[in-house]
Amino acid sequence: MKTNATREARMLRNARLEKGYTQQEVATKAGIQIKAYQRLEYGERDIRNASMRIGLSVCTVLGIDPVALVLGNKKQRQRSASD
């Protein structure tokens, strides 16, 4: 499958592999279709545009901070700028 490996997509894939989950396991635990999860992991769909339920469910399953996933380094830059 073709991949548009965005930072967010790489974070999802890396977290999944670290946990030893298959894509099917993540999808099942998150309560979504496997194709929906694959689109997120392959960068075909931006998780920032997914519903809050899907985004939070996937983050919970993978143990990812949703704010870090969505904002990434931008969050850290804003924190530094306000110091």
Helices and strands as residue ranges (DSSP letters): H 7-19, H 23-30, H 34-41, G 47-49, H 52-62, H 66-71, H 73-82
